[in-house]
Amino acid sequence: MSIIVMSENETQPKPGQTWCRDCLAPITAQAVSCPQCLGTRLLAHREINTLSIAHIDCDAFFASVEKRDHPELESVPLLIGHGGKRGVVATACYLARAYGVRSAMPMYQARRLCPSATIMRPDIAKYSAISRQMRTMMRALTPLVEPLSIDEAFLDLGGTERLHGAPPVHALMTLQNQIEKQIGISVSVGLSFNKFLAKTASALNKPKGFSLIGKHEAVGFLRDKPVDFVYGVGPAFARRLNIDGLQTLGQIQDIGAQTMQARYGLQGGQLAHLAHGHDTRPVNPHSERKSISSETTFEHDIGERHLLEHYLWQQCERTAQSAKKHRLQGKVAVLKLKTSGHRSLTRQITLNEPTQLADTLFTALREKLRTQAQGHRFRLIGAGLTQLSPAMKSDDDRQTDLLDDTALRRAKAERAMDKAREKYGPKAVQKGRALKK
């Protein structure tokens, strides 16, 4: 067994080499363990030193953070979410997943599957702080970091070999180990030559996984996968494909993009390209946010209009707070309702001016709510903003209604409340509407 002996400035091994994930040593020959540290977590691939697009995904993020902070829960099935009748599972640890529990599952169902589970409410502020810490570590490797959510991101490390003195795989293994040691949680890494396959790879060997998909194997790897293996192929589209005799991505590969687009439109053409492992989307560190929203599910169905308006105001405030935090404003206000029969209703209204104010959002959506809440009962209500744009830098609030001569005064009052909350805390000042129920 031979090992490359490298000088201090020579850390890059030869193409097709094996790396040790524990001590990051390059190994030139096939081995079952690392000759330097005796570790058995070895990473080998014929394209290992040429792939540069990565997807990093935290392993059961919320649950992992709570287990880090509460060591007594380490060997306990843990569910993060709200435990009420309408609560859903935000995150299930891997012990709970062994019982069949999954994210987005109703909490009552999760309790039936795993009655011994401990349930904790999510601490989003804590999770967000940890997410920002990890993003800082990622950006130390490359400026091309595209966050997808609080617990996952794409990275493009192309052209960083000279900066790090090693190929992207080495930098990513280093980052994976640093996150575990410094933050105390684990992540899984997918490495490939495009975003679709990188995200696919990161899910192959969780938790603490590091998987690669190269150009030479992409088509064969995808060939036997079902059509809904591709993210974005929902149940309805998958059923339509199945009815038409298309069960696997291999069958779509055989048909080709031109036929797929002729049959199923743009979505069919896109699916054909992905089935061949083609994805030209760049990693975009300035990925545009499409919408901002907040919603809540009630413990019991609600039909009383004054109660619905109370909860609508709460969601408008939360949406506005998020818009202000991200310095965004929206031109379209969105009301979301879900009936007691689980039917989803979405109503939109285009505003005269983009806004990030709770009062403006609430005033617009309240009229939509009054139209819908006529003898109906609802289990969920939400408020949102779309058609986002950067917020105005000046403190002038143009979002005034010419038919409402008090709108500007209310807007200025809301800005004053924001400043008071920033100085004294989020509960320092509350509008009277928030206290009525």
Secondary structure, 3 states (H helix, E strand, C coil): CCCCCCCCCCCCCCCCCEEECCCCCEECCCCCCCCCCCCCCEEECCCCCCCCEEEEEECCHHHHHHHHHCHHHCCCCEEEECCCCCCEEEEECHHHHCCCCCCCCEHHHHHHHCCCCEEECCCHHHHHHHHHHHHHHHHCCCCCEEEEECCEEEEECCCCHHHHCCCHHHHHHHHHHHHHHHHCCCEEEEEECCHHHHHHHHCCCCCCCEEECCCCCHHHHHHCCEHHHCCCCCHHHHHHHHHCCCCEHHHHHHHCHHHHHHHHHHHHHHHHHHHCCCCCCCCCCCCCCCEEEEEEEEEEEECCHHHHHHHHHHHHHHHHHHHHHCCEEEEEEEEEEEECCCCEEEEEEEEEEEECCHHHHHHHHHHHHHHHCCCCCEEEEEEEEEEEEECCCCCCCCCCCCCCCCHHHHHHHHHHHHHHHHHHCCCCCCCHHHHCC
